[in-house]
């Protein structure tokens, strides 16, 4: 469960932005009616979903992109060598040469953690991990490469990690300590790594360790229901493993890449669908179903897995290629979950409805005059009342975060 994320100097983000998943103290009648949009853990009330709105090129996708880049650092930095350039760019109009910073507060088994690091594109600068094992903040480790070159001066530890200097010896400026410590089987670091690997899902596809076959077996009935909501006539889905002949070409849709000849010879998962018109006739899922159906299938497998496991899911442009009703259905699934969380960006103003979203669930991204992105919540607008038309107010520019288009006759003539 995520409580808070802070980002600074990533892509179009210059000054620190804060995405707060803790529910605000709203006591209105509508907030009570929307109590299902929140859940409680450790006496802390948290949001099940947050929507991020903004104009094209405002930077709303960069919020998701920055979070993904930082989590990928946790996944992969123990493999980086001296030639590695980290997969992000700092804010180009003033952020070049300055550190970029990521901070996240989250819960593992009811215990709160605070993890942060700062870096340039070439090296880690600082890194810290705190937790609250008995309700009080306790240091796990702190790192500041500016205090070097002596690693004993760079790092500070308490007693939570065993033999920490063994890990330090194997941790370069390209590597996050938490990644290396997890690789070297240090418990708290492994807990943090596993949280991001298993519970913090970065997209519809990839990053979780569950196979399509496992997910299909666990969520088949729910998946069929979703396809029905999407007005798809598939009534049954089956899977089996078979050895595909070497001459067949195949494509790995999940990972968006061609499969090598060696891999084609291995056992492959075959998915078979059956349709309402004649449930006896099998269809090859990869060869005979539309790309839209295939994409929806994998998307919903991930979503069902997230909801079943009370995980966190990031989606950029949730409404891409999906009907409004289906997007509403997906958001509703999170609302009905125990404690799953969804962070998504969208242009879809149809979803801006205070009968369905609390004020603290709506965020806006606006581009400043200097080209940087600012992030703020609808809750910050104290003069906006819940009985007002939120979609209309947004389209009228009351919260900024929309494109301003010159539709004058003179402007249109210039296009001739």
Secondary structure, 3 states (H helix, E strand, C coil): CEEEEEEECECCECCCEEEECECCCCCCHHHHHCHHHEEEECCEEEECEEEEEECCCCCHHHHHHHHHHHHHHHHHHHHCCCCCCCCCCCCCCCCCCCCEEEEEEEEECCEEEEEEEEECCCCEEEEEEEECCCCCCEEEEEEEHHHCCCHHHHEEECCCCCCHHHHHHCCCCCCCHHHHHHHCCCHHHHHHHHHHHHHEECCCCCCCCCCHHHHHHHHHHHHHHHHHHCCCCEEEEEEEEEECCCCCCCEECCCCEECCHHHHCCEEEEEEEEECCEEEEEEEHHHHCCHHHHHHHHHHHHHHHHHHCCCEEEECCCCCCCCHHHHHHHHHHHHHCCCCEEEEECCCHHHCCCCCCCHHHEEEEEECCCCCEEEEEHHHCCCCCCCCCHHHHHHCCCCCCCCCCCCCHHHHHCCC
